[in-house]
């Protein structure tokens, strides 16, 4: 797959994840709808994080001529998703909530903000 194809695939998973994550944040928790949407959200986040690992960094220093600082957010997803699942299955709502907020803020808000920085593809698409 080309970088551009991966970028489109990444957007196709991260945009619905952002919408679902936002809905989950503002709506009532613990309902069957919340649980179903949460599973979809986590799946989309894992897929999008996996896609980003295949995409080489184009901005900043790179490790192994591929991985950049932005890839740390993928690792954040791979930590918080299982952590949140284990927490809620054990009834630890506070840890689940903390992991989900960390995933949303770190994986979507902060990482998404970096995507709009000069030199990145999304910045080029939107601002040039």
N, C-alpha and C positions, 0 to 999 in steps of 0.2 A: 504494500500500500504506500502511496505517496504521502508526504507530509500534509498536503492539502486535503486529501481524503481523510486522513486521521483527524485533522482539525474539524472538518465537517461532522465526523462521527462523534468527536468529543463534544461539540456544540449540541448535537442531537441528544446526548445523554445528560449533559450538565444543565441545559436550560430547563427541561422538565424537572430535574432534581431540584433546581432552585425554586421553581413554582411550588412543587409539592412540599419542600422543606419549609417554605414561607407559610403555606396553608397549615402545616402541622404545628408551627410555632404559635399561630394565633387562634387555633380552634381547640375545642375540648379534648383532653387527653384520655386515653384508656378505652375509648369506644371501639367497636369493631371496625369502623371506618378509619380511625386513627391507626389501628394496628395494620390494616391492609395497606394504607398509604405509606406507613412507616417501612413496611417490607419493600414496597416499590422504590421508595426513596433510598434505602440502604443499598438495594441492588443497583440502582442507577449510579450511586456514588462509587461503588466498587468497580463497576464497568468503566466509568469515566476516569477513575484513578488508574486503572489498568491501561487504558488507552494512552494516557499521558506518559506512562513509563516507556512506551514505544516511541514517543515523539522526542527527538533530540532537542536540547536547549539551544536557543539561538542568541540569548542575551546573557552576558556575564560569564564568569568562569565556569568551566565544565570539567567534570570528573570522567575519565575514560572517554573523553571527546564526545560525550553524550549527555550525561546527567548534570543538571544545573540546580541552583537553589530552589527553583520552582517545584522540582520533583520531591522535595521534602513534604510538600502538602499531600502528595500521593501516599507517602508513608503515614501521615497523620490519619488519612482515611482508613488505611489498613489496620491501624491501631484502634481508632474510635468505633468503627462498626462492630467488630466482634466484642469489644468491651461493653458497648451499649446492649448488645443482645444478651450477653452473659448476665449483666446487671439486672435487666428487666426480668429475665427468667428466674433469677434468685430473689426477685421482689425488691431489689435495691433501686427504688425510683429516683432517688437523689443522684446516684452514680450514672444511671441511664440518662437523666436530664442533663447532667454535666457533660457526658460524652456527646450527646446530640447537639448541645450548644457549641461545643468545641468543633464538632464536625461542620456545622452550619457556618459558624463564624470563620474558622480557619480554612476549611475546604472550599467554601463558596464565596464568602465576603472578601476575605484577605487575598486568597489565591486569585479570585476573579478580578480584584482591583489591580493586581500585578499584570493581569492579561491586557489591561488598557494602557500600560506604560509604553512610551516610545520605543520602537525597535521590535515590538511584538506584533504578531500577525493581526490580532483583533484591533489594535490601535491603527494599523495601516488600513484595514478594511473600513473603519469608522471615521477616521480623521484625516485621511489623505486622498 
